[in-house]
């Protein structure tokens, strides 16, 4: 599978309302056109996860893939994404000083309650024609 060389890939829970809102937020603040997206439920999402030695059935977090460099999960992925966002959001990267265990503990609490608090969709979001180019098939 040929990955975009100049883009970072965000894998997200495609049926989670919170996650879909996060993707919309990232797109709105991605002024440098850095990110491409795929749901964890999609074939490409599953393949990318498996290639990195993760079980797609056990994954309940955001994953950021920086092709040829690394991949990140949970709070570290969120902070790495924030580095590229416009506005003051890039300042969130400075929260990396907080120990990962503490950051991921908070992340896990939200992740474990996301469907209860924000709900979920019956199926993954379908991007509008204007946003289709930002999603991997």
Secondary structure, 3 states (H helix, E strand, C coil): CCCCCCCEEEEECCCEHHHHHHHHHHHHCCCCCCEEEEECCCHHHHHHHHHCCCCCCCCCCCEEEECCCEEEEHHHHHHHHHCCCCHHHHHHHHHHHCCHHHHHHHHHHHHHHHHHHHCECCCCCCCCCCCHHHECC
